């Protein structure tokens, strides 16, 4: 594929950024590799408006990479609850530990070094390097893919290696030597605010004079969508086991997999019976209620959750002797991460029991 001259492209993007680019986002203040890194990880699969309050709270609790490295994983996951894709938070915590222990708290000053850290891919590394270090490093997040795919009508789904290579070649070609931080932010802003997924503002785009998608009237076809695949539906039962103190039994999930490292209710694929759990947890069932199912959607399947509320009489303190099971008091703010459906069900439990939310 033949690219256009880079300099006019760069000048158009930077001139637009000077007039219209976003310059007051929280992570654009007191710029540092740490702040850019956290924001870039949060912004993966998540919109700016959603990320801002999470970023502010995260920085209040973990203002430096040392603070993040020293924090318990449960506390990090607590600050991530609601953002989804929790592997991002676990990788963030692991990478902070590596930066603190192996690099004395200083970020590697190259794309290659950054990509060796957990959860940092080439595009995220490019954003950290260009925005916070001023290094020439192309990026290719979803917004930039959209701009370049439409500009050159690059065929194919970006998840395919041939298409992805073309997009990286274009990103490399157009990335300037000077003002690389502004250019990087400008390209992300252009995709987020002008070259949007639907209803792009083509007449306001600084690249509209040579955009092939606009010229041929099919810009909305690019980038080509991922081939459709039917999303299956799975089902589970979640047990809201309540003791006489109004506390709910939670268990910590394994570190990998769905909701890895988060706290959740006990689950059973089939309709649970008291005998399955009573002996292990030493309680007697006093009352049972089945609630209306709720639906939770992951990227690759739907999960139908049938909540079952058991009020029980505990016969021992076995749960309190475990580090992976607790009696959770809904009136006390958690110091650990909760799976999103669990948070919803806790609120539903409080409403049903007439207890105010904390």
SULVEN-V209327 format. One record per run of one state. SS is the DSSP state (h for helix, s for strand, l for the rest). FROM is the first residue (numbers start at 0). TO is the last residue. Records with the same first field share a line. If there is no record, write none. Layout:
# SULVEN-V209327
SS->FROM-TO / FROM-TO
This chain:
# SULVEN-V209327
l->0-4 / 20-24 / 28-31 / 43-46 / 61-63 / 70-71 / 80-85 / 102-109 / 114-120 / 133-140 / 152-159 / 174-178 / 193-200 / 204-210 / 216-217 / 221-230 / 242-245 / 252-261 / 264-264 / 268-272 / 281-281 / 290-292 / 297-299 / 314-316 / 321-323 / 329-336 / 338-338 / 353-357
h->5-19 / 25-27 / 32-42 / 47-60 / 64-69 / 72-79 / 86-101 / 110-113 / 121-132 / 141-151 / 160-173 / 179-192 / 201-203 / 211-215 / 218-220 / 273-280 / 317-320 / 339-352
s->231-241 / 246-251 / 262-263 / 265-267 / 282-289 / 293-296 / 300-313 / 324-328 / 337-337
